[in-house]
Amino acid sequence: MTDESPTAGDGGTDTAGATPRLDTDDGLRDYLVVYLKGTAMGTADAVPGVSGGTIALIAGIYERLIAAITDFDVDLLRSLLGVHTADGRAEFLGRVRALDLAFLVSLGLGVATALITVSRVLEVALVEYTALTFAFFFGLIAASAVVLYGEVHVNTPRRVAAAVFGFVFAFVLTGEVTAILPNTPLVVFLAGVVAISAMILPGISGSFLLLVLGQYEYVVRSLRQFTDAVVAFDASALVADGSVLASFAAGAVVGLLTISRVIEWALEHYRPATLTFLVSLMVGALRLPAERVLGATPEFTPAVVAPLVLAAVVGAGAVLALDHFTEDLL
């Protein structure tokens, strides 16, 4: 394992430091391809244990995605404050033109499409097949942790401390703390800050962190109810569920501008210890799906246990297949 940045050496660039972009010569097919890659990312981001960042690596757009996101910086926001003057508008429009907006819009629409679609399936699964769904999540998370632990070496005091702290923190948080965290706009906002930062990291799942914080089912349900309200023109539901999604989106924006950069800095300067902490976080958080499976299973007979084991194996197999095709998740 090296101390290189997680983006180093990835495909998707023409030359060192150069990031390909859609330009005016690109046609509908180019945008459609990016959209489809976005749907694959969104599908992964909706499922705890799989990262949209991993899918971006597979699709060869990870470096481009990071570059496009980091283009949205404080200077861009500062220039927005000056749009009341002619010079300010010119500066702001110049900065906007330099952004990879066509790529981000196409990708974002794909991600949104998948999140809306997959969240509806997952909400039904969480209610109707609770034990099987959480067994599947257990397999996803456990396999991700096993694969990623192959990327780290817990052989120094700093890494041991990071591993212990990550495990204990997640184990405690997914127990009594998760149970008492309310579904309030502030908690959802903070969940958005944390989750979006993980969603762009290969190997670390943002939905997994939503699960850890006890907000996963609430956000998934709100997303489904909001889309139903749009179709039904239900104003009260639009406001109620829209406020939840707005809180999450606001947190996501803050996370992209702050926490994601902190994680990027930590990976650059303290990569082994940071990875050890992140992976140990996943191991400690296995408490949550395990408890959900136990709580939703009245009796453990061979006929009941076999489907649970199969669900966990399917989840683990999905992660192992991703690891096989990408060689390294991180």
C-alpha positions in Angstrom: 0.0 0.0 0.0 1.3 3.4 -0.9 0.5 6.9 0.5 -0.7 8.1 -2.9 -4.0 9.9 -3.3 -7.0 7.6 -4.0 -7.3 9.2 -7.4 -3.8 8.7 -8.4 -3.3 6.4 -11.3 -7.0 6.1 -12.2 -8.3 6.0 -15.7 -10.2 8.8 -17.2 -7.5 11.3 -18.1 -5.9 12.0 -21.4 -2.6 13.3 -19.9 -1.3 13.8 -16.5 -3.4 16.4 -14.7 -5.8 16.8 -17.6 -9.4 15.9 -17.2 -11.6 15.2 -20.2 -14.9 17.2 -20.4 -17.9 17.2 -22.6 -17.7 20.1 -25.1 -19.8 21.7 -27.7 -18.9 18.9 -30.2 -20.3 16.2 -27.9 -23.7 14.8 -29.0 -26.6 13.3 -27.2 -24.9 9.9 -27.1 -22.1 11.3 -24.9 -24.6 12.8 -22.5 -26.6 9.6 -22.4 -23.5 7.6 -21.5 -22.7 9.9 -18.6 -26.4 9.7 -17.6 -26.2 5.9 -17.5 -23.0 6.0 -15.5 -24.9 8.3 -13.1 -27.7 5.7 -12.7 -25.1 3.1 -11.8 -23.6 5.4 -9.2 -27.1 6.3 -7.8 -28.0 2.6 -7.5 -24.8 1.9 -5.6 -25.3 5.0 -3.3 -28.8 3.9 -2.4 -27.5 0.6 -0.9 -25.5 0.5 2.3 -22.2 -1.1 1.8 -21.5 -0.1 -1.8 -20.1 3.3 -2.8 -21.0 5.4 -5.8 -17.3 6.4 -5.8 -16.4 2.7 -6.6 -18.8 2.8 -9.5 -17.2 6.0 -10.7 -13.8 4.3 -10.6 -15.2 1.4 -12.7 -16.8 3.8 -15.2 -13.5 5.8 -15.5 -15.0 9.1 -14.4 -13.7 9.3 -10.8 -11.0 11.9 -11.3 -13.3 14.0 -13.5 -16.0 13.9 -10.9 -13.7 15.0 -8.1 -12.3 17.8 -10.4 -15.8 19.0 -11.2 -16.8 19.0 -7.5 -13.8 20.8 -6.3 -14.4 23.5 -9.0 -17.3 24.6 -6.8 -15.2 26.5 -4.2 -15.5 29.5 -2.0 -14.3 31.9 -4.8 -17.3 30.8 -6.9 -19.7 31.5 -4.0 -18.0 34.8 -3.3 -18.4 35.9 -7.0 -22.1 35.1 -6.7 -22.4 37.9 -4.1 -21.2 40.4 -6.8 -23.9 39.7 -9.5 -25.6 43.0 -8.7 -22.9 44.8 -10.7 -21.9 44.4 -14.3 -18.3 43.4 -13.5 -19.6 41.0 -10.8 -22.0 39.3 -13.3 -19.2 39.0 -15.8 -16.9 37.4 -13.3 -19.5 35.0 -12.0 -20.6 33.9 -15.6 -16.9 33.4 -16.5 -16.5 31.1 -13.5 -19.7 29.2 -14.3 -18.6 28.7 -18.0 -15.3 27.1 -16.7 -17.3 24.5 -14.7 -18.0 21.0 -16.1 -21.7 21.6 -15.8 -22.8 19.5 -18.7 -21.1 16.5 -17.1 -22.4 17.2 -13.6 -26.0 17.8 -14.8 -26.0 14.6 -16.9 -24.4 12.6 -14.1 -26.7 14.1 -11.4 -29.8 13.3 -13.4 -28.7 9.7 -13.6 -28.0 9.5 -9.9 -31.3 11.1 -9.0 -33.2 8.7 -11.3 -31.6 5.7 -9.7 -32.1 7.0 -6.1 -35.8 7.6 -6.7 -36.3 4.2 -8.3 -34.2 2.1 -6.0 -35.4 3.9 -2.8 -39.0 2.7 -3.6 -37.8 -0.9 -3.8 -35.8 -0.6 -0.7 -38.6 0.9 1.4 -40.8 -2.0 0.5 -38.0 -4.4 1.3 -37.3 -2.8 4.7 -40.9 -3.1 5.7 -42.0 -6.4 4.2 -38.7 -8.3 4.3 -36.8 -6.6 7.1 -34.7 -9.6 8.2 -33.7 -10.6 4.7 -32.9 -6.9 3.7 -30.7 -6.4 6.7 -29.0 -9.7 6.2 -28.2 -8.5 2.7 -26.9 -5.3 4.1 -24.8 -7.2 6.6 -23.2 -9.2 3.8 -22.5 -6.0 1.8 -20.9 -4.2 4.7 -18.9 -7.2 6.1 -17.4 -8.0 2.7 -16.5 -4.4 2.1 -14.7 -4.3 5.4 -12.9 -7.6 4.6 -11.8 -6.3 1.2 -10.7 -2.9 2.5 -8.8 -4.4 5.4 -6.6 -6.0 2.8 -5.6 -2.4 1.9 -4.4 -1.5 5.4 -1.8 -2.8 7.8 -2.6 -2.3 11.5 1.0 -2.4 12.6 1.7 0.9 14.2 0.4 2.5 17.5 -1.4 5.2 15.4 -3.2 2.7 13.2 -4.1 0.5 16.2 -5.5 3.5 17.9 -7.4 4.5 14.8 -8.8 0.9 14.4 -9.9 0.7 18.1 -11.5 4.2 18.0 -13.3 3.5 14.7 -14.7 0.2 15.9 -15.8 1.5 19.3 -17.3 4.7 17.9 -19.4 2.9 15.4 -20.4 0.1 17.8 -21.7 2.6 20.4 -23.2 4.9 17.8 -25.2 2.1 16.1 -26.6 1.0 19.5 -28.3 3.2 22.0 -27.2 6.5 20.4 -28.8 5.6 17.0 -32.0 4.7 18.8 -32.3 8.1 20.4 -31.3 10.3 17.4 -34.4 12.1 16.3 -35.6 12.6 12.7 -35.3 16.4 12.9 -34.1 18.8 10.1 -30.8 19.5 12.0 -30.0 15.7 12.4 -30.9 15.1 8.7 -28.7 18.1 7.7 -25.8 16.7 9.7 -26.4 13.3 8.1 -26.3 14.9 4.7 -22.9 16.5 5.6 -21.4 13.1 6.6 -23.1 10.9 4.0 -22.2 12.9 0.9 -18.6 13.0 1.9 -18.5 9.2 2.0 -20.6 8.8 -1.2 -17.7 10.2 -3.3 -15.1 8.0 -1.7 -14.5 4.6 -3.4 -15.2 1.8 -1.0 -17.0 3.8 1.7 -20.8 4.0 1.4 -22.8 7.1 2.2 -25.9 5.1 2.7 -24.0 3.0 5.2 -23.3 6.1 7.3 -27.0 7.1 7.1 -27.8 3.7 8.5 -25.3 4.2 11.3 -26.9 7.6 12.1 -30.3 6.0 12.1 -31.5 8.2 9.3 -31.5 5.8 6.3 -35.1 4.5 6.5 -36.4 8.0 7.3 -34.6 9.6 4.3 -35.6 6.7 1.9 -39.3 7.0 3.1 -39.3 10.8 2.6 -37.8 10.5 -0.9 -40.6 8.0 -1.9 -43.3 10.1 -0.3 -42.0 13.3 -2.0 -42.0 11.7 -5.5 -45.6 10.4 -4.8 -46.6 13.9 -3.7 -45.2 15.4 -7.0 -47.3 13.0 -9.0 -50.4 13.6 -6.9 -49.9 17.3 -6.5 -50.2 17.0 -2.8 -49.1 20.3 -1.5 -48.9 19.4 2.2 -46.8 16.3 1.5 -44.6 18.3 -0.8 -43.8 20.7 2.0 -43.4 18.1 4.7 -41.2 15.6 2.8 -39.6 18.3 0.7 -38.3 20.0 3.8 -36.6 16.7 4.8 -34.9 16.4 1.4 -34.0 20.1 1.4 -32.3 19.7 4.8 -30.4 16.7 3.5 -29.4 18.5 0.3 -28.2 21.6 2.2 -26.1 19.3 4.3 -24.7 17.6 1.2 -23.7 20.9 -0.2 -21.9 21.9 3.0 -20.3 18.4 3.1 -19.0 18.7 -0.4 -17.4 22.1 0.4 -16.0 21.1 3.7 -15.9 17.6 5.0 -15.0 16.0 1.7 -11.9 18.2 1.5 -11.0 17.3 5.1 -11.2 13.6 4.2 -9.2 14.3 1.0 -6.5 16.0 3.1 -6.5 13.2 5.7 -6.1 10.6 2.9 -3.3 12.5 1.4 -1.3 13.1 4.6 -2.4 10.2 6.9 -3.8 7.7 4.4 -3.1 4.4 6.3 -4.5 5.6 9.6 -7.5 7.2 7.9 -8.3 4.1 6.0 -7.9 2.0 9.1 -10.4 4.2 10.9 -12.9 4.2 8.1 -12.8 0.4 7.7 -13.0 -0.2 11.5 -16.0 2.1 11.4 -17.7 -0.4 9.1 -16.8 -3.4 11.3 -18.2 -1.8 14.4 -21.4 -0.8 12.6 -22.2 -4.4 11.8 -24.0 -4.3 15.1 -26.9 -2.5 13.5 -27.9 -4.9 10.7 -27.2 -7.9 13.0 -29.5 -6.5 15.7 -32.2 -5.7 13.0 -32.0 -9.3 11.7 -32.3 -10.7 15.3 -35.2 -8.4 16.1 -37.1 -9.3 13.0 -36.6 -13.1 13.3 -39.0 -14.7 15.8 -37.3 -18.1 15.6 -34.2 -19.6 14.1 -35.1 -22.8 12.3 -33.2 -24.1 9.3 -36.0 -22.9 7.0 -35.6 -19.4 8.4 -31.8 -19.2 8.7 -31.1 -20.5 5.2 -32.7 -17.5 3.3 -30.9 -15.1 5.7 -27.5 -16.7 5.1 -28.2 -16.7 1.3 -29.1 -13.0 1.4 -25.9 -12.2 3.3 -23.9 -14.3 0.8 -25.5 -12.5 -2.2 -24.6 -9.1 -0.6 -21.0 -10.2 0.1 -20.7 -11.7 -3.4 -21.8 -8.3 -5.0 -18.9 -6.5 -3.2 -16.4 -9.3 -4.0 -17.4 -9.1 -7.7 -16.8 -5.3 -7.7 -13.5 -5.8 -6.0 -12.5 -8.4 -8.7 -13.3 -6.1 -11.6 -11.8 -3.0 -10.0 -8.7 -4.7 -8.4 -8.8 -2.2 -5.6 -11.8 -0.5 -4.0 -9.7 2.3 -2.6 
